[in-house]
Amino acid sequence: MQLGRRMRYWFLAVLWGGLFTCMSTRLVYLACYQRGFLLGQSKARVERKTTLSARRGRILDRNGNILAMSKPTYDLWISPRIFIKDKRSIAKIAKLVSTTEQDLQRKINENIKKDFMYIARNIDEASYHKIQREQIDEVYSTQTYTRFYPGGKASAQLLGLVDRDEKGIEGIEYMYNESLSGKSGSAKYVINPFGETVETIARLEPEAGKNIKLTIDRSIQYLTYEALKEGVKKFGAKSAHALVLDVASGDIIAATNYPSFNPEIEWHKKRINSSLARNKVITDLYEPGSTFKPISMAYAIENSKLDVNAKISTSPGVYKIGENIIKDVRNFGQISLDEVLIKSSNIAIAKLILQSERGFDSWLINKYKVLEKAIGGFPGEPRGRIIQKKKISDFEIATMSFGYGLSMTPLQLGKMYLMLANGGEAQSVNLIYGKAKGQKKERVLKKETVKRIHEMLHQVTLPKGTARKAKVSGIKVAGKTGTTHVYENGKYQKDRYIASFAGYAPFEDPQYVVVIVVEEPDKAFHYGGLSAAPIFSKIIFNSQFISKSPKEKQKP
C-alpha cells in the first residue's frame, strides 16, 4: 500500500511539474518571441484606422476666377455585423441614401463578417445633416470632398476629370495631380466588442493641395465654346475645336471643344465615351490643308529668287507630277504671288516650293519643330508627323506645301501662326500662368518676309479672298482657310471634310491668334471659308476682348 501511494504521489508530481514547465516555457516564448505578433493581433481587434481626405487644390484662370474646386461631402459607413440586427435603422438609412431596403440588406449580408462597409459615398451636406437628425447611432461618417466645376462644359476637356477618390484621370487634373492632391491625413480609434467607437487615440491632419493658375480666361473660354456650339448646329458639323493664343506671351487664352459634357454629372452617371473627354485642340492630329500655305510661302520667299511681279501659271487647273495630278478648285490662269494665298491655289504653291532650294522638309523639322510636342506633359498630347525618308519625291514635297502629308494638332498650327503674328520669332506656348516670363524667342523668318505674308493674309479676308466671312466689323483681321478630306482606314474619304481657319487680329497690331477646326460640316459648308471662318469672326466680335491684352484686363 505504501509503495502504491508513493508511486501515485510521484506520478502526479511529475505530471504537474511537466505541465507547469510546458506552460511556463510557452508563456516565456509568447512573451519574448511572439510579443509583436500578439500585440498586432490585439490591436487589429480593437483598433481601426481611417484616412482623412485632403482638400484638393483649386484650378484658377488667369484672373483668379475658379475653374475647379472641391466642396465638402461625406462618406457613410457601418459595421455590418452590428447594423444587421437593427431592422428599423436599415429601413431609415435606405430611404435617406436613395436605395431600397432590400438592396441595402443584401449588401450588408454579403459583408456580414466585416467590421467596415460603405453604405453611401460623396453625400452632400444637406443630405448628411438630414441623416444626422435621424440619430442613427450605428451609422458613422468621414468627411471627404467632391469636385465642382464652375466652368462647366466649356472647360471640361481641358480641366479633365477626377475619380470618386479625387485622383486626376484626365486633363489638367491628371497632369498636375500630385500638386493638386495634397497629403491625406489619418485617424486611429478604439472600438469595443460591439463595433462601437470608444475613443480616438491618434490623429494626423491632412495637408491641402496647392492651387494651379492657368493662362485661360474663363470668359473667353465660355464665349469661344458658345461660338463653336452655334457653328456646329448652323453648319451641320460633327464637332468643332477652337484655340485662342496671346501673341505677346504665347499664353493659351482658350482651348475648347464642342460637343462637350458636364464633368460633375455625365462622367460618373452616364459613363460617356472617353473620346469626348479629350481636348482635341491639344491631343488630336489632323492634316492642316491650306492653312499651312503661309508657312510654305515663307519658305519659298526666303529660299528662291522670286520676282515680286512674277506671274505663276496654274492653267489648265491641273498639274501633273510624274503619275500624280494636283488640282485647283478651278482654273485660275496666270496669278500673282499675292494671289497664291488669296485664291488658295494648290498648283501655284506646289510650283513655288519645287522651284525653291531643296530642304523644305528638313526646314520644317529643324526650324518649326513639327516633330516636337507643343506643350509637353499634357495627357495624350502627340508629336507632329511628317513624311520622313531618305528620298522624298517631288509629288510628296508638293503635297506637303498645301498641308497634306504632314499632321499636327490645332495647337501646333497655332504656334506657327503665333510666329507669323509676332514678326517671325518662334516662342513657347504656355498653359500655366507666369511661365512666359523670361522665355526667349528665336528668329525663324526675316521681318521683311513676315511683313509680306502678313499683307497677303489680310487680303485673304477681303471680298476677293476665300476668308471674306472672317471679317469683323470695325477690326481688320488676317488669316487663311483650309479644307481637307477625312483620312480614315488608310484612305481619304471622298464626301467627308475637315474645314479650318487660322488667323489673328487686329491686323495692324496682332494680339490674338485663333485656330478653328470644324469636323465634317454639311457638304454645303465644307469649305473652311464657309464654316470655320464665320466662327472665327463670331469669337472676335462677341468676345470684345481684342482691344485689351490679358495683362491690361487684370487691372482694376
C-alpha positions as CSV (number, residue, x, y, z in Angstrom):
1,M,0.0,0.0,0.0
2,Q,2.8,2.4,1.0
3,L,4.5,1.7,-2.4
4,G,1.4,2.4,-4.3
5,R,0.8,5.7,-2.6
6,R,4.3,6.8,-3.2
7,M,4.1,6.0,-6.9
8,R,0.9,7.8,-7.3
9,Y,2.4,10.8,-5.5
10,W,5.4,10.9,-7.7
11,F,3.4,10.4,-10.8
12,L,1.2,13.3,-10.0
13,A,4.2,15.4,-9.0
14,V,6.0,14.7,-12.3
15,L,2.8,15.3,-14.3
16,W,2.1,18.6,-12.6
17,G,5.7,19.6,-12.9
18,G,5.8,18.8,-16.6
19,L,2.6,20.7,-17.2
20,F,4.0,23.7,-15.2
21,T,7.3,23.6,-17.2
22,C,5.4,23.4,-20.5
23,M,3.1,26.3,-19.6
24,S,6.0,28.4,-18.3
25,T,8.0,27.7,-21.5
26,R,5.0,28.6,-23.7
27,L,4.4,31.8,-21.7
28,V,8.1,32.8,-22.0
29,Y,8.0,32.0,-25.7
30,L,4.9,34.0,-26.3
31,A,6.1,36.9,-24.1
32,C,9.5,37.1,-25.7
33,Y,9.3,35.8,-29.2
34,Q,5.7,36.4,-30.1
35,R,5.1,39.7,-28.4
36,G,5.0,41.8,-31.5
37,F,2.6,39.4,-33.3
38,L,0.3,39.2,-30.3
39,L,0.2,42.9,-29.8
40,G,-0.6,43.3,-33.5
41,Q,-3.4,40.8,-33.3
42,S,-4.8,42.6,-30.2
43,K,-4.7,46.0,-31.9
44,A,-6.3,44.5,-35.0
45,R,-9.3,43.5,-32.9
46,V,-9.8,46.8,-31.1
47,E,-8.1,49.5,-33.2
48,R,-9.2,50.9,-36.5
49,K,-7.6,53.4,-38.8
50,T,-9.4,55.7,-41.3
51,T,-8.0,58.0,-43.9
52,L,-8.8,61.7,-43.7
53,S,-9.1,63.2,-47.2
54,A,-7.1,66.3,-48.1
55,R,-8.9,69.2,-49.8
56,R,-7.8,69.2,-53.4
57,G,-6.3,72.4,-54.7
58,R,-8.2,74.8,-56.9
59,I,-7.7,75.4,-60.6
60,L,-7.9,79.1,-61.4
61,D,-8.0,81.1,-64.6
62,R,-5.5,83.9,-65.3
63,N,-7.7,86.4,-63.4
64,G,-8.2,84.3,-60.3
65,N,-11.6,83.0,-61.3
66,I,-12.4,79.4,-60.1
67,L,-12.4,76.8,-62.8
68,A,-12.4,73.8,-60.5
69,M,-12.7,73.4,-56.7
70,S,-13.6,70.8,-54.1
71,K,-16.6,71.1,-51.9
72,P,-17.2,69.0,-48.6
73,T,-19.1,65.8,-48.9
74,Y,-19.4,62.7,-46.6
75,D,-18.9,59.0,-46.8
76,L,-21.3,57.0,-44.7
77,W,-20.2,53.6,-43.2
78,I,-21.3,51.0,-40.8
79,S,-20.2,47.8,-39.1
80,P,-22.3,45.2,-40.9
81,R,-22.3,42.6,-38.0
82,I,-23.8,45.2,-35.7
83,F,-26.1,47.1,-38.1
84,I,-27.9,44.0,-39.4
85,K,-29.6,43.5,-36.1
86,D,-31.5,46.8,-36.3
87,K,-34.2,46.4,-39.0
88,R,-35.7,49.9,-38.3
89,S,-32.3,51.5,-38.9
90,I,-32.0,49.6,-42.2
91,A,-35.3,51.0,-43.4
92,K,-34.5,54.5,-42.4
93,I,-31.0,54.7,-43.9
94,A,-32.1,53.0,-47.1
95,K,-34.6,55.8,-47.6
96,L,-32.1,58.5,-46.8
97,V,-29.4,57.3,-49.2
98,S,-31.9,56.7,-52.1
99,T,-31.7,52.9,-52.2
100,T,-34.2,50.1,-51.4
101,E,-34.3,48.3,-48.1
102,Q,-33.8,45.0,-49.9
103,D,-30.6,46.2,-51.7
104,L,-29.1,47.6,-48.5
105,Q,-30.0,44.4,-46.7
106,R,-28.4,42.3,-49.4
107,K,-25.2,44.3,-49.4
108,I,-25.0,44.0,-45.6
109,N,-25.5,40.3,-45.8
110,E,-22.6,40.0,-48.3
111,N,-20.3,41.8,-45.9
112,I,-21.7,40.3,-42.6
113,K,-18.2,39.2,-41.3
114,K,-16.7,42.6,-41.9
115,D,-16.3,45.5,-39.4
116,F,-16.5,48.1,-42.1
117,M,-18.6,48.8,-45.1
118,Y,-19.6,52.0,-47.1
119,I,-23.3,52.5,-47.4
120,A,-23.0,55.8,-49.3
121,R,-20.2,57.9,-50.7
122,N,-20.0,61.6,-51.6
123,I,-23.2,62.6,-49.8
124,D,-23.8,66.4,-49.9
125,E,-24.0,68.4,-46.7
126,A,-27.8,68.8,-46.9
127,S,-28.3,65.0,-47.1
128,Y,-25.7,64.4,-44.4
129,H,-27.4,66.8,-41.9
130,K,-30.7,65.1,-42.7
131,I,-29.2,61.7,-41.7
132,Q,-27.7,63.2,-38.6
133,R,-31.1,64.4,-37.4
134,E,-32.4,60.8,-37.5
135,Q,-29.8,60.0,-34.8
136,I,-28.9,56.5,-36.1
137,D,-26.1,55.6,-33.8
138,E,-24.7,52.7,-35.9
139,V,-24.0,54.9,-38.9
140,Y,-20.7,56.7,-38.9
141,S,-19.3,59.3,-41.3
142,T,-16.0,60.5,-42.7
143,Q,-15.6,63.9,-44.4
144,T,-14.4,63.8,-48.0
145,Y,-14.6,66.2,-50.9
146,T,-16.1,66.1,-54.4
147,R,-15.1,68.2,-57.4
148,F,-17.1,71.2,-58.6
149,Y,-16.5,72.9,-62.0
150,P,-17.9,76.4,-62.3
151,G,-16.5,76.5,-65.9
152,G,-18.9,73.7,-66.8
153,K,-18.9,72.2,-70.3
154,A,-16.8,74.9,-71.8
155,S,-13.7,73.8,-69.9
156,A,-14.5,70.1,-69.3
157,Q,-11.9,68.6,-71.7
158,L,-9.2,71.0,-70.7
159,L,-9.5,70.6,-66.9
160,G,-10.2,66.9,-67.2
161,L,-11.7,64.7,-64.5
162,V,-11.1,63.1,-61.1
163,D,-12.4,59.7,-59.9
164,R,-14.5,59.1,-56.8
165,D,-11.4,59.3,-54.7
166,E,-10.5,62.7,-56.2
167,K,-7.5,61.4,-58.2
168,G,-7.0,63.1,-61.5
169,I,-7.6,60.8,-64.5
170,E,-7.8,63.3,-67.4
171,G,-6.5,66.8,-68.5
172,I,-5.1,69.3,-66.0
173,E,-6.4,67.3,-63.1
174,Y,-4.2,64.4,-64.2
175,M,-1.3,66.4,-65.4
176,Y,-0.9,68.2,-62.0
177,N,-2.5,65.5,-59.8
178,E,0.4,65.3,-57.4
179,S,0.5,69.0,-56.7
180,L,-3.3,69.4,-56.5
181,S,-3.8,66.3,-54.3
182,G,-2.0,67.4,-51.2
183,K,-1.4,64.8,-48.4
184,S,-4.1,62.7,-46.8
185,G,-4.3,62.5,-43.0
186,S,-5.4,59.7,-40.8
187,A,-7.2,58.9,-37.5
188,K,-6.8,55.9,-35.2
189,Y,-9.6,54.9,-32.8
190,V,-10.6,52.1,-30.5
191,I,-13.7,50.1,-30.8
192,N,-15.5,47.8,-28.3
193,P,-16.6,44.2,-29.0
194,F,-19.8,45.6,-30.5
195,G,-18.0,47.6,-33.1
196,E,-18.8,51.0,-31.4
197,T,-16.1,53.7,-31.3
198,V,-14.8,54.2,-27.8
199,E,-12.1,56.9,-28.3
200,T,-9.7,58.4,-30.8
201,I,-6.1,57.6,-29.9
202,A,-4.2,59.4,-32.7
203,R,-5.0,61.9,-35.5
204,L,-2.8,63.3,-38.3
205,E,-4.4,66.3,-40.0
206,P,-4.5,66.3,-43.9
207,E,-2.5,68.8,-45.9
208,A,-4.5,70.7,-48.5
209,G,-3.3,70.6,-52.2
210,K,-1.8,73.5,-54.0
211,N,-3.7,75.8,-56.3
212,I,-2.9,75.8,-60.0
213,K,-3.3,79.0,-62.0
214,L,-3.8,78.6,-65.8
215,T,-3.4,81.1,-68.6
216,I,-7.0,80.5,-69.6
217,D,-9.5,83.4,-69.4
218,R,-12.8,81.8,-68.2
219,S,-15.0,84.4,-70.0
220,I,-13.2,84.0,-73.4
221,Q,-13.3,80.2,-72.9
222,Y,-17.0,80.3,-72.5
223,L,-17.7,82.7,-75.4
224,T,-15.5,80.6,-77.6
225,Y,-17.4,77.4,-76.6
226,E,-20.7,79.1,-77.4
227,A,-19.4,80.2,-80.8
228,L,-18.4,76.6,-81.6
229,K,-21.8,75.4,-80.4
230,E,-23.7,77.8,-82.7
231,G,-21.4,77.0,-85.6
232,V,-21.7,73.2,-85.3
233,K,-25.5,73.5,-85.3
234,K,-25.6,76.0,-88.1
235,F,-23.3,74.1,-90.4
236,G,-24.4,70.6,-89.6
237,A,-21.0,69.6,-88.4
238,K,-20.0,66.6,-86.3
239,S,-17.8,68.7,-83.9
240,A,-15.5,71.7,-83.7
241,H,-12.5,72.8,-81.8
242,A,-11.0,76.3,-81.1
243,L,-7.8,77.8,-79.8
244,V,-7.0,81.4,-78.7
245,L,-3.4,82.4,-78.1
246,D,-2.0,85.6,-76.7
247,V,0.7,86.9,-79.2
248,A,2.8,88.8,-76.6
249,S,3.2,86.0,-74.2
250,G,2.3,82.8,-76.0
251,D,-0.3,82.1,-73.3
252,I,-3.3,79.8,-74.2
253,I,-6.3,82.0,-73.5
254,A,-8.9,79.5,-74.6
255,A,-8.8,75.8,-75.8
256,T,-12.3,74.3,-76.1
257,N,-14.4,71.8,-78.0
258,Y,-18.0,71.2,-78.9
259,P,-19.7,68.9,-78.1
260,S,-18.7,68.6,-74.5
261,F,-20.0,67.1,-71.3
262,N,-20.9,68.1,-67.8
263,P,-17.9,67.0,-65.7
264,E,-20.0,66.8,-62.5
265,I,-22.8,64.6,-63.7
266,E,-22.4,62.9,-67.1
267,W,-19.0,61.3,-66.5
268,H,-19.9,59.4,-63.4
269,K,-23.6,58.7,-64.1
270,K,-23.7,58.1,-67.8
271,R,-20.1,56.9,-68.4
272,I,-19.6,58.9,-71.6
273,N,-17.4,57.8,-74.4
274,S,-13.8,58.5,-73.4
275,S,-13.1,60.2,-76.8
276,L,-15.5,63.0,-75.7
277,A,-13.2,63.7,-72.7
278,R,-10.2,64.6,-74.9
279,N,-9.2,68.2,-75.5
280,K,-8.8,67.8,-79.3
281,V,-7.1,71.2,-79.6
282,I,-4.1,69.6,-77.9
283,T,-4.4,65.9,-78.4
284,D,-5.7,65.2,-82.0
285,L,-3.6,65.3,-85.1
286,Y,-5.1,66.4,-88.5
287,E,-3.7,67.5,-91.8
288,P,-3.9,71.3,-91.9
289,G,-4.5,71.7,-95.6
290,S,-4.4,75.2,-97.0
291,T,-4.0,76.8,-93.6
292,F,-0.4,75.6,-93.9
293,K,0.3,77.5,-97.2
294,P,1.5,80.7,-95.5
295,I,4.4,78.6,-94.0
296,S,5.2,77.2,-97.4
297,M,5.1,80.7,-98.9
298,A,7.6,81.9,-96.3
299,Y,10.0,79.2,-97.3
300,A,9.6,80.0,-101.0
301,I,10.2,83.7,-100.4
302,E,13.4,83.1,-98.5
303,N,14.8,80.2,-100.4
304,S,14.2,81.1,-104.1
305,K,14.8,84.1,-106.3
306,L,11.3,85.3,-106.7
307,D,10.4,88.3,-108.8
308,V,7.9,90.4,-106.8
309,N,6.0,91.0,-110.1
310,A,6.2,87.4,-111.3
311,K,3.2,85.6,-112.6
312,I,2.6,81.9,-111.9
313,S,0.7,79.8,-114.4
314,T,-2.0,77.5,-113.0
315,S,-3.6,76.6,-116.3
316,P,-5.5,74.5,-117.1
317,G,-6.3,73.9,-113.3
318,V,-4.4,70.6,-113.1
319,Y,-0.7,70.0,-112.7
320,K,0.9,66.6,-113.4
321,I,3.9,65.4,-111.4
322,G,5.0,62.0,-112.7
323,E,2.0,59.7,-112.4
324,N,0.2,62.1,-110.0
325,I,-2.0,65.1,-110.5
326,I,-2.6,68.2,-108.4
327,K,-5.8,70.1,-108.9
328,D,-7.2,73.5,-108.0
329,V,-10.9,74.1,-107.4
330,R,-11.0,75.8,-110.8
331,N,-8.6,77.2,-113.5
332,F,-7.1,80.4,-112.0
333,G,-4.9,81.0,-115.1
334,Q,-1.9,83.4,-114.5
335,I,-1.8,84.6,-110.9
336,S,0.5,86.9,-109.0
337,L,2.5,85.9,-105.9
338,D,-0.1,87.6,-103.6
339,E,-2.9,85.8,-105.3
340,V,-1.5,82.4,-104.4
341,L,-2.9,82.7,-100.9
342,I,-5.9,84.8,-101.8
343,K,-7.2,82.2,-104.3
344,S,-5.6,79.3,-102.3
345,S,-4.0,77.7,-105.4
346,N,-2.5,74.2,-104.7
347,I,-0.8,74.3,-108.1
348,A,0.9,77.7,-107.6
349,I,2.2,76.9,-104.1
350,A,3.5,73.5,-105.2
351,K,5.4,75.1,-108.1
352,L,6.9,77.7,-105.8
353,I,8.2,75.1,-103.4
354,L,9.5,72.8,-106.2
355,Q,11.4,75.8,-107.7
356,S,12.9,76.7,-104.4
357,E,16.1,75.2,-102.9
358,R,15.8,71.6,-101.6
359,G,15.3,71.0,-97.9
360,F,11.7,72.1,-97.3
361,D,11.1,69.0,-95.1
362,S,14.3,69.5,-93.1
363,W,13.4,73.2,-92.6
364,L,10.0,72.3,-91.1
365,I,11.7,69.8,-88.7
366,N,14.5,72.0,-87.6
367,K,13.0,75.5,-87.7
368,Y,9.4,74.8,-86.9
369,K,10.0,71.8,-84.7
370,V,7.0,70.0,-86.3
371,L,8.0,66.7,-84.7
372,E,8.0,68.1,-81.2
373,K,5.1,68.5,-78.8
374,A,3.7,72.0,-78.4
375,I,3.4,71.9,-74.6
376,G,4.8,68.6,-73.4
377,G,3.2,66.8,-70.4
378,F,-0.4,67.3,-71.3
379,P,-2.1,63.8,-71.2
380,G,-2.4,62.3,-74.7
381,E,-0.5,65.1,-76.5
382,P,1.2,63.7,-79.6
383,R,4.2,64.8,-81.6
384,G,3.5,66.2,-85.1
385,R,4.1,63.9,-88.1
386,I,5.8,64.5,-91.4
387,I,7.0,62.2,-94.3
388,Q,10.5,61.1,-93.4
389,K,12.6,59.0,-95.7
390,K,15.9,59.3,-97.5
391,K,14.5,60.3,-100.8
392,I,11.2,62.2,-100.9
393,S,9.5,62.5,-104.3
394,D,8.6,65.8,-105.9
395,F,4.9,64.9,-105.5
396,E,5.3,64.3,-101.8
397,I,7.1,67.7,-101.4
398,A,4.4,69.3,-103.5
399,T,1.5,67.9,-101.4
400,M,3.3,68.9,-98.2
401,S,3.3,72.5,-99.5
402,F,-0.5,72.7,-99.3
403,G,-0.9,70.8,-96.0
404,Y,-1.1,67.1,-96.9
405,G,1.5,64.5,-95.9
406,L,2.0,66.1,-92.5
407,S,-0.1,66.1,-89.4
408,M,-0.3,68.4,-86.4
409,T,-2.6,69.4,-83.6
410,P,-4.5,72.7,-83.8
411,L,-2.2,74.0,-81.0
412,Q,0.9,73.2,-83.1
413,L,-0.6,75.1,-86.1
414,G,-1.5,77.9,-83.7
415,K,2.2,78.0,-82.6
416,M,3.2,78.5,-86.3
417,Y,0.7,81.4,-86.7
418,L,1.9,82.8,-83.5
419,M,5.3,83.2,-85.1
420,L,3.8,84.9,-88.1
421,A,1.8,87.3,-85.9
422,N,4.8,88.4,-83.7
423,G,7.1,89.2,-86.6
424,G,8.8,85.9,-87.3
425,E,10.0,84.7,-83.9
426,A,9.3,81.2,-82.6
427,Q,8.1,81.2,-79.0
428,S,6.8,78.7,-76.4
429,V,3.1,78.4,-75.7
430,N,2.0,78.2,-72.1
431,L,-0.8,76.8,-70.1
432,I,0.4,77.7,-66.6
433,Y,0.2,81.4,-65.8
434,G,3.5,83.2,-65.3
435,K,5.6,80.8,-67.3
436,A,6.1,83.3,-70.1
437,K,8.4,85.5,-68.0
438,G,12.0,85.1,-69.1
439,Q,11.3,82.9,-72.0
440,K,13.5,83.6,-75.1
441,K,12.2,83.9,-78.6
442,E,14.1,82.6,-81.6
443,R,14.0,84.3,-85.0
444,V,12.8,81.9,-87.7
445,L,11.8,84.3,-90.6
446,K,13.1,87.7,-91.7
447,K,10.9,90.6,-90.8
448,E,10.5,91.5,-94.5
449,T,9.2,88.0,-95.2
450,V,6.7,88.1,-92.4
451,K,5.5,91.6,-93.4
452,R,4.7,90.5,-96.9
453,I,2.9,87.3,-95.8
454,H,1.1,89.5,-93.2
455,E,-0.4,91.6,-96.0
456,M,-1.3,88.5,-98.1
457,L,-3.2,87.0,-95.1
458,H,-5.1,90.3,-94.7
459,Q,-6.1,90.2,-98.4
460,V,-7.4,86.7,-97.9
461,T,-10.1,88.1,-95.6
462,L,-11.2,90.8,-98.1
463,P,-14.1,90.3,-100.5
464,K,-11.9,88.7,-103.2
465,G,-10.4,86.2,-100.7
466,T,-11.5,82.8,-99.6
467,A,-12.0,84.0,-96.0
468,R,-14.2,87.0,-96.5
469,K,-16.6,85.6,-93.9
470,A,-13.9,86.0,-91.3
471,K,-14.2,89.8,-91.4
472,V,-15.2,91.6,-88.2
473,S,-17.0,94.9,-88.1
474,G,-14.6,97.7,-87.1
475,I,-11.5,95.4,-87.0
476,K,-9.1,94.4,-89.7
477,V,-8.1,90.7,-89.5
478,A,-5.7,88.3,-91.3
479,G,-5.9,84.5,-91.8
480,K,-6.1,81.5,-94.1
481,T,-8.8,79.0,-94.7
482,G,-8.2,75.2,-95.1
483,T,-10.3,72.3,-96.4
484,T,-9.1,68.6,-96.3
485,H,-10.7,65.2,-96.8
486,V,-11.1,63.0,-93.7
487,Y,-8.4,60.3,-93.7
488,E,-9.8,57.0,-92.4
489,N,-9.0,53.3,-92.9
490,G,-5.9,54.1,-94.9
491,K,-7.6,56.4,-97.5
492,Y,-9.2,59.8,-98.0
493,Q,-13.0,59.8,-97.7
494,K,-14.5,61.5,-100.8
495,D,-17.5,63.2,-99.2
496,R,-16.3,63.9,-95.7
497,Y,-14.3,67.0,-94.9
498,I,-12.4,68.9,-92.2
499,A,-12.8,72.7,-92.6
500,S,-10.4,75.0,-90.8
501,F,-9.3,78.6,-90.4
502,A,-6.2,80.1,-88.7
503,G,-5.7,83.8,-88.3
504,Y,-5.0,86.7,-86.0
505,A,-6.4,90.1,-85.0
506,P,-6.2,93.0,-85.1
507,F,-4.3,93.2,-88.4
508,E,-2.3,96.4,-87.5
509,D,-1.1,95.1,-84.1
510,P,-1.8,91.4,-83.7
511,Q,-2.8,90.5,-80.1
512,Y,-4.5,87.1,-80.5
513,V,-4.1,84.1,-82.7
514,V,-7.3,82.0,-83.3
515,V,-7.4,78.5,-84.8
516,I,-10.8,76.9,-85.7
517,V,-11.2,73.3,-86.8
518,V,-14.7,72.0,-87.9
519,E,-15.1,68.3,-88.4
520,E,-17.4,67.0,-91.1
521,P,-19.6,70.0,-91.8
522,D,-22.6,69.6,-94.1
523,K,-21.4,69.4,-97.7
524,A,-22.9,72.8,-98.5
525,F,-20.5,74.3,-95.9
526,H,-17.5,72.0,-96.3
527,Y,-15.0,74.8,-97.2
528,G,-13.1,76.5,-94.4
529,G,-14.2,79.9,-95.6
530,L,-17.9,78.9,-95.3
531,S,-17.9,77.2,-91.8
532,A,-14.6,77.8,-89.9
533,A,-14.1,81.5,-90.9
534,P,-17.6,82.6,-89.6
535,I,-16.8,81.0,-86.2
536,F,-13.5,83.0,-86.1
537,S,-15.5,86.2,-86.8
538,K,-18.0,85.4,-84.1
539,I,-15.3,84.7,-81.4
540,I,-13.6,88.0,-82.2
541,F,-16.8,90.0,-82.4
542,N,-18.7,88.6,-79.4
543,S,-15.7,88.4,-77.0
544,Q,-14.9,92.2,-77.4
545,F,-11.5,91.4,-75.9
546,I,-9.4,92.3,-78.8
547,S,-8.6,95.8,-77.7
548,K,-7.0,94.7,-74.4
549,S,-4.1,92.4,-73.7
550,P,-4.5,89.8,-70.9
551,K,-2.3,91.9,-68.6
552,E,-4.5,95.0,-69.1
553,K,-7.6,93.1,-68.4
554,Q,-6.4,92.2,-64.9
555,K,-6.1,95.9,-64.0
556,P,-9.0,97.3,-61.9
